[in-house]
C-alpha cells in the first residue's frame, strides 16, 4: 500500500468514523438508550482503521523532528491534564484531543524504539519480556491497582476530575454513554507500532488484508473484553498474534544467539521476582 492509497484509506475511514461517532454520541446523550453492541460494531473498527492509517502516514523516525514533536505531545498532554483538573474543559474535548495526542505520541515512541532492533531474532526476548511484564502487572502489579481505580470511576457517578491514569487511555464515543469510553492504554499502542515498525525494518510481512496483525490482535482484544466483561491485557495478545508470524516468515528470527535465549529467560524471571517481592 503506497502513500496515496494510505491517504485515501485514511480519508475513507475518517468519513466513516466521524459521522458515526457524532450520531452515536448525540443520540446516546439525548435519548439515554444504551446499545453498546451496535456502537462497538460500528465505531471500534472505524476508529481502529483511522488510527492505523494515521500511523502508516507518519514518516520514518527522525531523531530531531521526532523529539520536537514528542515534546509537543507532552506539552499538549500537560495542558489538557491541568485544564481538565481545573474544570475548564468538557469531557468531549478531553476525549478527542487527549486520544489524538496519545496516538501521535505512541506512534513516535514505537517507531523510535524500533530503531534499536538490530536483528529479527531480537523480537523473541523483547516480546517474551514485554508479555511477562504486562501479565505480571495485571495479576499482581500496578496495572491491577490502576484498573480497580478506573473501574470504580467509570462504574460510579464519574463526578469530579478523573484519576491521572485516565489521561493515558485511548478512548472513543460509545452509543448511549454520556462520555468517551476507554479502549486500551497508550502502552498497547506504543508496542503495536514498535512491532509493526520493526517488521517493516526487516521486510517481514506482518499484514493480513493490508492491516497489521498486531492491530488486528488489539481489535480482537477489545471485542473479547467487551463480550466477556473481563479486563484483557493488550500486550500478551499482540505477542501471541505477532511472534508466530515473524518466526514462520523470517529465518533470521529463528536464528537465536545464546544471548537471545539468556535474555528471554533472565529478564522475565527478574520481572516475576520483582513483582513477587513487591507483594510481600
C-alpha positions in Angstrom: 0.0 0.0 0.0 1.7 3.2 -1.1 1.3 6.7 0.4 -1.6 7.7 -1.9 -3.5 4.6 -1.1 -3.0 5.1 2.6 -4.2 8.7 2.4 -7.4 7.6 0.6 -7.8 4.7 3.0 -7.4 7.1 6.0 -9.9 9.6 4.4 -12.4 6.8 3.9 -12.1 5.7 7.5 -12.5 9.3 8.7 -15.6 9.8 6.6 -17.0 6.6 8.1 -15.9 7.2 11.7 -16.7 10.9 12.2 -20.4 10.9 11.3 -20.9 7.6 13.1 -19.2 8.9 16.2 -21.2 12.1 16.2 -24.5 10.3 15.7 -23.8 7.8 18.3 -22.6 10.4 20.9 -25.5 12.8 20.5 -28.2 10.1 20.2 -26.9 8.5 23.3 -26.6 11.8 25.1 -30.2 12.9 24.5 -32.0 9.5 24.3 -30.5 7.7 27.2 -30.5 4.4 25.2 -27.6 2.2 25.7 -26.8 0.0 22.7 -23.1 -0.9 23.3 -23.0 -3.9 20.8 -24.1 -1.7 17.9 -21.7 1.1 18.9 -18.8 -1.3 19.2 -19.6 -2.9 15.8 -19.5 0.4 14.0 -17.2 2.7 15.9 -14.3 0.5 17.0 -13.4 -0.8 13.5 -13.7 2.7 12.1 -11.6 4.2 14.8 -9.0 1.4 14.6 -8.7 1.8 10.8 -8.4 5.5 11.1 -5.7 5.1 13.8 -3.7 2.6 11.7 -3.9 4.8 8.6 -2.7 7.8 10.6 0.3 5.8 11.9 1.1 4.5 8.4 1.3 8.1 7.1 3.9 9.0 9.8 7.4 9.3 8.3 10.3 7.1 9.4 11.5 8.3 12.8 13.8 11.3 12.6 15.6 12.0 15.8 15.4 15.8 15.7 11.9 16.2 14.3 10.6 13.2 16.3 12.0 14.6 19.5 10.4 18.1 18.9 7.1 16.5 18.0 7.2 14.3 21.1 8.0 17.3 23.3 5.0 19.0 21.7 2.8 16.0 22.6 4.0 16.1 26.2 3.1 19.8 26.3 -0.4 19.1 24.9 -0.9 16.3 27.4 0.1 18.6 30.3 -2.1 21.4 29.1 -5.1 19.0 28.8 -4.4 17.5 32.2 -4.2 20.7 34.1 -7.1 22.5 32.4 -9.3 19.4 32.9 -8.3 19.1 36.5 -9.2 22.7 37.0 -12.6 22.1 35.4 -12.1 24.3 32.3 -12.5 21.5 29.6 -15.5 19.4 28.7 -15.1 15.6 28.7 -15.7 15.6 24.9 -12.7 17.9 24.3 -10.6 15.8 26.6 -11.6 12.6 24.9 -10.9 13.9 21.4 -7.7 15.9 21.9 -6.3 13.6 24.5 -6.8 10.5 22.3 -5.4 12.0 19.2 -2.4 13.4 21.1 -1.7 10.0 22.7 -1.9 8.2 19.2 0.7 10.6 17.8 3.0 10.2 20.8 2.6 6.4 20.8 3.5 6.3 17.1 6.6 8.4 17.6 7.6 6.3 20.6 7.0 3.0 18.9 9.0 3.9 15.8 11.8 5.3 17.9 12.0 2.1 19.9 12.1 0.0 16.7 15.3 1.8 15.6 17.1 -0.1 18.4 16.3 -3.5 16.8 19.4 -4.9 15.1 18.2 -8.5 14.2 14.8 -10.1 13.7 15.7 -12.6 16.4 15.6 -9.8 19.0 11.8 -9.9 18.7 11.9 -13.1 20.8 13.4 -11.8 24.1 11.6 -8.4 23.7 8.2 -10.0 23.2 8.6 -12.5 25.9 9.8 -9.8 28.4 7.0 -7.4 27.5 4.3 -10.1 27.7 5.6 -11.3 31.1 5.7 -7.7 32.4 2.2 -6.9 31.3 0.7 -10.2 32.6 2.5 -9.8 36.0 1.4 -6.2 36.3 -2.2 -7.2 35.6 -2.2 -10.1 38.0 -0.4 -8.6 41.0 1.2 -5.3 40.0 0.5 -1.6 39.2 -2.0 -2.4 36.4 -4.2 -4.3 38.8 -4.5 -1.3 41.1 -4.9 1.2 38.2 -7.7 -1.0 36.7 -9.5 -1.0 40.0 -9.3 2.8 40.3 -10.6 3.2 36.7 -13.4 0.7 37.2 -14.5 2.5 40.3 -14.6 5.8 38.5 -16.4 4.6 35.3 -19.0 2.4 37.1 -19.7 5.2 39.6 -21.1 8.7 39.2 -17.9 9.9 37.4 -18.2 13.1 39.4 -15.2 15.3 39.7 -11.9 15.1 37.8 -10.9 11.7 36.6 -7.9 9.8 38.0 -4.5 10.5 36.5 -4.4 7.1 34.8 -7.4 8.1 32.7 -5.3 10.6 30.8 -3.2 7.7 29.4 -6.2 5.8 27.8 -7.2 5.7 24.2 -11.0 6.5 24.1 -13.9 6.5 21.6 -17.5 7.7 21.8 -19.9 4.8 22.6 -23.6 4.8 21.9 -25.7 5.5 24.9 -22.9 6.7 27.2 -22.5 10.4 28.2 -18.8 10.5 27.7 -15.9 8.9 25.8 -15.2 5.3 27.0 -11.7 3.8 27.2 -10.5 1.1 24.8 -6.9 0.4 25.9 -3.8 2.1 27.3 -1.3 4.1 25.4 1.4 1.5 26.1 -0.5 -1.0 24.0 -0.4 1.3 21.0 3.3 2.0 21.6 4.0 -1.7 21.4 1.8 -2.2 18.4 3.7 0.5 16.5 7.0 -0.9 17.7 6.2 -4.4 16.4 4.9 -3.2 13.0 7.8 -0.8 12.5 10.2 -3.5 13.4 8.6 -5.9 11.0 8.9 -3.2 8.3 12.5 -2.6 9.1 13.4 -6.3 8.4 11.0 -6.6 5.4 8.7 -9.1 7.3 5.1 -9.2 6.1 3.0 -8.7 9.2 -0.1 -7.8 7.2 -3.4 -9.6 6.9 -5.6 -7.9 4.2 -3.2 -5.0 4.4 -3.8 -4.5 8.1 -1.0 -5.1 10.6 -1.5 -8.3 12.6 -0.7 -6.5 15.9 -3.5 -4.1 15.2 -5.9 -6.9 14.5 -4.8 -8.5 17.8 -5.7 -5.4 19.7 -9.0 -5.1 17.9 -9.7 -8.8 18.8 -8.8 -7.9 22.5 -11.3 -5.1 22.5 -14.2 -7.3 21.3 -13.1 -10.1 23.7 -13.1 -7.7 26.7 -16.4 -6.3 25.6 -18.1 -9.7 25.2 -16.7 -11.3 28.3 -16.7 -8.1 30.6 -13.2 -9.1 31.7 -10.1 -6.9 31.6 -7.9 -8.3 28.7 -4.2 -7.1 28.7 -3.3 -6.0 25.3 0.4 -6.8 25.0 0.1 -10.6 25.5 -2.4 -10.7 22.7 -0.1 -8.7 20.4 2.7 -11.1 21.1 0.6 -14.2 20.6 -0.6 -12.9 17.2 2.6 -11.4 16.0 5.5 -13.6 17.2 4.4 -16.8 15.5 4.0 -14.9 12.2 7.5 -13.5 12.5 9.1 -16.9 13.4 7.3 -18.6 10.4 8.2 -15.9 7.9 11.7 -14.8 8.9 14.5 -17.3 9.0 16.6 -14.6 10.8 14.0 -14.6 13.6 14.7 -18.3 14.3 18.5 -17.8 14.4 18.7 -17.1 18.1 22.0 -16.4 19.7 22.9 -17.6 23.1 22.3 -14.1 24.4 18.8 -14.0 23.0 17.9 -17.2 24.8 19.5 -16.0 28.0 17.6 -12.7 27.9 14.4 -14.5 27.1 14.8 -16.4 30.4 16.5 -13.9 32.7 14.5 -10.7 32.1 11.1 -12.3 32.6 12.4 -14.1 35.7 13.6 -10.7 37.1 10.2 -9.2 36.4 8.4 -12.0 38.2 10.8 -11.9 41.1 10.3 -8.1 41.4 6.5 -8.5 41.4 6.7 -11.2 44.0 9.0 -9.2 46.3 6.8 -6.1 45.9 3.7 -8.0 47.0 5.3 -9.3 50.3 
